[in-house]
């Protein structure tokens, strides 16, 4: 059973779906810690309501200290795998080193074409629509020191529809993400997906 720590800057919808699947016995995982860089993040409120330890670690004032604190917090809660659920901060070297190949992120567009620094949320969907491609994707990848760069673990294509806008594409992708993350973690748990 994988002991999971979560990182979220907003509501952490994928984290919430993973917790629900674990609590329902559908996923061999144990939620251990929820961390946000924002004290008002709905993900922290969700964690507290469901009995998961919750911690706010601001990153802007002292990124090095925040990195050390994050790595230590994950380790002290027995976390084996970190799931990024809409966490909009770059991870520091200590966390990346301690959890090498054990940090997963979900990205709302095809990689590497629609990734990199500043490419998150609506910006990704705007770029996909502007490029005139026939499909987008939801991508889960291993996190390394570069934004949206690590090896892709799983990819779900999202064909664009006639008249698609960034708003409609964002809504469709967002609706797919939580269940897709749960399915990928099931694959990791049963050994079909190796990190």
Rosetta blueprint (number, residue, H / E / L):
1 X L
2 X E
3 X E
4 X E
5 X E
6 X E
7 X E
8 X L
9 X L
10 X L
11 X L
12 X L
13 X H
14 X H
15 X H
16 X H
17 X H
18 X H
19 X H
20 X H
21 X H
22 X H
23 X H
24 X L
25 X L
26 X L
27 X L
28 X L
29 X E
30 X E
31 X E
32 X E
33 X E
34 X E
35 X E
36 X E
37 X L
38 X L
39 X L
40 X L
41 X L
42 X H
43 X H
44 X H
45 X H
46 X H
47 X H
48 X H
49 X H
50 X L
51 X L
52 X L
53 X L
54 X E
55 X E
56 X E
57 X L
58 X L
59 X L
60 X L
61 X L
62 X L
63 X H
64 X H
65 X H
66 X H
67 X H
68 X H
69 X H
70 X H
71 X H
72 X H
73 X H
74 X H
75 X H
76 X H
77 X L
78 X L
79 X L
80 X L
81 X E
82 X E
83 X E
84 X E
85 X L
86 X L
87 X L
88 X L
89 X L
90 X L
91 X L
92 X L
93 X H
94 X H
95 X H
96 X H
97 X H
98 X H
99 X L
100 X L
101 X L
102 X L
103 X E
104 X E
105 X E
106 X E
107 X E
108 X L
109 X L
110 X L
111 X L
112 X L
113 X L
114 X L
115 X L
116 X L
117 X L
118 X L
119 X L
120 X L
121 X L
122 X H
123 X H
124 X H
125 X H
126 X H
127 X H
128 X H
129 X H
130 X H
131 X H
132 X L
133 X L
134 X L
135 X E
136 X E
137 X E
138 X E
139 X E
140 X E
141 X E
142 X E
143 X L
144 X L
145 X L
146 X L
147 X L
148 X L
149 X L
150 X L
151 X L
152 X E
153 X E
154 X E
155 X E
156 X E
157 X E
158 X E
159 X E
160 X L
161 X L
162 X L
163 X L
164 X L
165 X L
166 X H
167 X H
168 X H
169 X H
170 X H
171 X H
172 X H
173 X H
174 X H
175 X H
176 X H
177 X H
178 X H
179 X H
180 X H
181 X H
182 X H
183 X H
184 X H
185 X H
186 X H
187 X H
188 X H
189 X H
190 X L
191 X L
192 X L
193 X L
194 X L
195 X L
